[in-house]
Amino acid sequence: MSRLPQWVGGLGAGLTRFAQRLDERKAQTSGTADASEETHAPTPAGMSASSDTHGSSGTAEAAAGQAPVGAAVGAAVSEHEHVPPPPGYAPSVAPRPDPVAAVPWGVRVAAEVAWRLLILAASLWVLMRMISAVQLVVLAFVAALLITALLQPTVALLRRHGVPRGLATAMTFISGFVVMGLVCWFVVWQVTENLDDLTENVQHGITELKHWLLNSPFHVTEDQINNIADNLSKAIGTNTKDITSAGIEGVTVILEVLTGILLAMFSTLFLLYDGPKIWGWLLKLFPAAARDGVAGAGPRAWATLTAYVRGTVIVALIDAIFIGIGLFFLDVPMAVPLAVFIFLFAFIPLVGAVVSGALAVVVALVTRDMFTATMVLAVVLAVQQIEGHVLQPFILGRAVRVHPLAVVLSVAAGSLIAGIGGAVVAVPLVAVTNAVVGYLRAYARENALRTAAGEPSPEAAGQDVPAGSSGPPGEGRV
């Protein structure tokens, strides 16, 4: 116990020296403002030395004995706590910038847009692969939607006159498909009845074309014409296998067409009968936050599709009637089947009118003469000009607002993806998409303004749109 006071005294002396050294270090690193503090720094040491002098001799001896220990401890702590500053001649090194800040703003924006576009392109590619895998089912369902848009107003009209839903659907469905079947049968019957006369007229036309080429300013000789005929015969003979395989593939195509027709009929029946229920079930698949917007976009899309189908049918019917009358008065063979072809091809915008008009002109040229073909061309061009500048703006109006460039690109893309069926459904798909996107954009803007004004949203106010009251194919909308 007698050694403990001596050890404590030595430790106190060491700590005092350590504090003195720290003060000296701070005085050296500080500026001229700390010079006065450096001159007064030894005062605590002098006081401690005076107290040590007036202390007992045993305490002085203990302090003298423990001084090296305290000095060692102070030096070790000072060595670990203090980091000397760099010398004055050392160059200043600027800190490295943040990698994100080092990339230019334009490059960052381009990268953000690029990876989003890549994700969209990948999603679109996957969707197209899935559609191509079930192309027959997709085309059949789209055809059912178009037929439903054409027949649904009749169901709504019968329902308003008190006819039950099932009976109204059955009457409309049967009458609609009976009319379409009769039209197809009439076309086939007319073609088969006039096939022999058409063959004779084609042969006669080829003979006249041969004589015209011989007497034309092109200086075509009879040997050249015979060589062309021989080459055609050899090509047909060498490609017999290809023609046979094409015939087999034609049988497969006929089976696929029949399957697609059955699927379209089945889908049309249920869309006419249970359209509101199907639409309500589809609405439940969307999140609650987006359900109101989709429920509002559905009627717009259905109204656009209905307007497109009705307008196209009316315009195609007018084209077929007037061009058919012109063909009849010009005594062109198969005037009625050609008029039906013009009606059907009118559902392919731009391209269909050109193909059907060219077919009528070619038939008139082969079966009659150059003057008749010229007159048919004049009739076709006149009717199509009236259609494009008078009928379509008046009948379709502002319901279907699609730019001609979008029409051309959509028809080309649809034909490349799914052939004739893709060309038929391309324009109504673009029109419906345009209507839906426009409504959703206006709906989002209205919600943003309502939120900024502090008004409650329709979801918060409890104003949910009923699932069966709107949307395709709804009941009671004509």
ChimeraX attribute file (.defattr): number of C-alpha atoms within 10 A of each C-alpha:
attribute: neighborCount
match mode: 1-to-1
recipient: residues
	/A:1	5
	/A:2	6
	/A:3	9
	/A:4	10
	/A:5	13
	/A:6	20
	/A:7	16
	/A:8	15
	/A:9	20
	/A:10	24
	/A:11	20
	/A:12	17
	/A:13	23
	/A:14	22
	/A:15	17
	/A:16	18
	/A:17	19
	/A:18	21
	/A:19	17
	/A:20	17
	/A:21	16
	/A:22	15
	/A:23	15
	/A:24	17
	/A:25	15
	/A:26	13
	/A:27	19
	/A:28	13
	/A:29	11
	/A:30	11
	/A:31	9
	/A:32	10
	/A:33	9
	/A:34	13
	/A:35	13
	/A:36	10
	/A:37	14
	/A:38	15
	/A:39	11
	/A:40	9
	/A:41	17
	/A:42	14
	/A:43	11
	/A:44	14
	/A:45	15
	/A:46	11
	/A:47	11
	/A:48	15
	/A:49	14
	/A:50	11
	/A:51	12
	/A:52	17
	/A:53	12
	/A:54	10
	/A:55	11
	/A:56	10
	/A:57	11
	/A:58	12
	/A:59	18
	/A:60	19
	/A:61	15
	/A:62	19
	/A:63	23
	/A:64	15
	/A:65	13
	/A:66	20
	/A:67	19
	/A:68	13
	/A:69	15
	/A:70	20
	/A:71	17
	/A:72	13
	/A:73	15
	/A:74	20
	/A:75	14
	/A:76	12
	/A:77	11
	/A:78	16
	/A:79	11
	/A:80	8
	/A:81	9
	/A:82	10
	/A:83	8
	/A:84	9
	/A:85	7
	/A:86	9
	/A:87	7
	/A:88	7
	/A:89	6
	/A:90	7
	/A:91	8
	/A:92	8
	/A:93	6
	/A:94	6
	/A:95	6
	/A:96	7
	/A:97	8
	/A:98	8
	/A:99	7
	/A:100	9
	/A:101	9
	/A:102	9
	/A:103	10
	/A:104	9
	/A:105	11
	/A:106	9
	/A:107	10
	/A:108	13
	/A:109	10
	/A:110	10
	/A:111	12
	/A:112	11
	/A:113	11
	/A:114	12
	/A:115	11
	/A:116	11
	/A:117	12
	/A:118	11
	/A:119	11
	/A:120	12
	/A:121	12
	/A:122	12
	/A:123	12
	/A:124	12
	/A:125	12
	/A:126	12
	/A:127	12
	/A:128	14
	/A:129	12
	/A:130	11
	/A:131	16
	/A:132	14
	/A:133	11
	/A:134	11
	/A:135	18
	/A:136	18
	/A:137	16
	/A:138	16
	/A:139	21
	/A:140	23
	/A:141	20
	/A:142	19
	/A:143	22
	/A:144	24
	/A:145	23
	/A:146	20
	/A:147	23
	/A:148	28
	/A:149	26
	/A:150	19
	/A:151	21
	/A:152	28
	/A:153	20
	/A:154	20
	/A:155	27
	/A:156	20
	/A:157	16
	/A:158	19
	/A:159	18
	/A:160	12
	/A:161	9
	/A:162	9
	/A:163	14
	/A:164	12
	/A:165	16
	/A:166	13
	/A:167	14
	/A:168	21
	/A:169	26
	/A:170	15
	/A:171	13
	/A:172	19
	/A:173	22
	/A:174	12
	/A:175	13
	/A:176	16
	/A:177	14
	/A:178	12
	/A:179	11
	/A:180	11
	/A:181	12
	/A:182	11
	/A:183	14
	/A:184	13
	/A:185	12
	/A:186	15
	/A:187	19
	/A:188	12
	/A:189	13
	/A:190	15
	/A:191	16
	/A:192	12
	/A:193	12
	/A:194	13
	/A:195	13
	/A:196	11
	/A:197	14
	/A:198	18
	/A:199	13
	/A:200	12
	/A:201	19
	/A:202	17
	/A:203	14
	/A:204	15
	/A:205	19
	/A:206	14
	/A:207	13
	/A:208	14
	/A:209	14
	/A:210	17
	/A:211	12
	/A:212	13
	/A:213	16
	/A:214	15
	/A:215	12
	/A:216	10
	/A:217	8
	/A:218	9
	/A:219	9
	/A:220	14
	/A:221	12
	/A:222	13
	/A:223	9
	/A:224	10
	/A:225	14
	/A:226	12
	/A:227	11
	/A:228	12
	/A:229	12
	/A:230	12
	/A:231	12
	/A:232	11
	/A:233	12
	/A:234	12
	/A:235	11
	/A:236	13
	/A:237	11
	/A:238	10
	/A:239	12
	/A:240	12
	/A:241	11
	/A:242	11
	/A:243	13
	/A:244	11
	/A:245	12
	/A:246	12
	/A:247	12
	/A:248	12
	/A:249	12
	/A:250	12
	/A:251	12
	/A:252	12
	/A:253	12
	/A:254	12
	/A:255	12
	/A:256	13
	/A:257	14
	/A:258	12
	/A:259	15
	/A:260	21
	/A:261	18
	/A:262	13
	/A:263	20
	/A:264	23
	/A:265	21
	/A:266	14
	/A:267	19
	/A:268	27
	/A:269	20
	/A:270	14
	/A:271	24
	/A:272	30
	/A:273	22
	/A:274	17
	/A:275	20
	/A:276	20
	/A:277	18
	/A:278	18
	/A:279	21
	/A:280	18
	/A:281	12
	/A:282	15
	/A:283	21
	/A:284	11
	/A:285	9
	/A:286	13
	/A:287	10
	/A:288	12
	/A:289	10
	/A:290	12
	/A:291	19
	/A:292	20
	/A:293	18
	/A:294	20
	/A:295	24
	/A:296	17
	/A:297	22
	/A:298	22
	/A:299	20
	/A:300	20
	/A:301	23
	/A:302	22
	/A:303	20
	/A:304	25
	/A:305	24
	/A:306	27
	/A:307	22
	/A:308	24
	/A:309	20
	/A:310	17
	/A:311	22
	/A:312	21
	/A:313	17
	/A:314	17
	/A:315	22
	/A:316	21
	/A:317	18
	/A:318	16
	/A:319	24
	/A:320	25
	/A:321	17
	/A:322	16
	/A:323	27
	/A:324	25
	/A:325	16
	/A:326	19
	/A:327	26
	/A:328	15
	/A:329	9
	/A:330	16
	/A:331	14
	/A:332	23
	/A:333	19
	/A:334	22
	/A:335	22
	/A:336	21
	/A:337	21
	/A:338	24
	/A:339	27
	/A:340	22
	/A:341	20
	/A:342	26
	/A:343	25
	/A:344	17
	/A:345	22
	/A:346	24
	/A:347	20
	/A:348	22
	/A:349	19
	/A:350	16
	/A:351	15
	/A:352	20
	/A:353	23
	/A:354	17
	/A:355	16
	/A:356	21
	/A:357	22
	/A:358	16
	/A:359	15
	/A:360	25
	/A:361	24
	/A:362	16
	/A:363	23
	/A:364	28
	/A:365	21
	/A:366	23
	/A:367	24
	/A:368	19
	/A:369	13
	/A:370	14
	/A:371	11
	/A:372	20
	/A:373	23
	/A:374	14
	/A:375	16
	/A:376	25
	/A:377	18
	/A:378	14
	/A:379	20
	/A:380	25
	/A:381	16
	/A:382	13
	/A:383	15
	/A:384	20
	/A:385	12
	/A:386	12
	/A:387	18
	/A:388	13
	/A:389	10
	/A:390	11
	/A:391	19
	/A:392	16
	/A:393	15
	/A:394	12
	/A:395	17
	/A:396	19
	/A:397	13
	/A:398	11
	/A:399	19
	/A:400	23
	/A:401	15
	/A:402	16
	/A:403	9
	/A:404	11
	/A:405	9
	/A:406	14
	/A:407	19
	/A:408	17
	/A:409	13
	/A:410	22
	/A:411	25
	/A:412	16
	/A:413	15
	/A:414	19
	/A:415	18
	/A:416	12
	/A:417	16
	/A:418	18
	/A:419	13
	/A:420	16
	/A:421	18
	/A:422	22
	/A:423	25
	/A:424	24
	/A:425	21
	/A:426	24
	/A:427	24
	/A:428	23
	/A:429	17
	/A:430	18
	/A:431	21
	/A:432	24
	/A:433	15
	/A:434	16
	/A:435	24
	/A:436	21
	/A:437	13
	/A:438	13
	/A:439	19
	/A:440	16
	/A:441	12
	/A:442	12
	/A:443	17
	/A:444	12
	/A:445	12
	/A:446	13
	/A:447	16
	/A:448	13
	/A:449	12
	/A:450	14
	/A:451	12
	/A:452	9
	/A:453	9
	/A:454	9
	/A:455	12
	/A:456	12
	/A:457	14
	/A:458	14
	/A:459	14
	/A:460	9
	/A:461	9
	/A:462	9
	/A:463	10
	/A:464	13
	/A:465	16
	/A:466	12
	/A:467	19
	/A:468	19
	/A:469	16
	/A:470	22
	/A:471	28
	/A:472	29
	/A:473	27
	/A:474	25
	/A:475	23
	/A:476	16
	/A:477	16
	/A:478	14
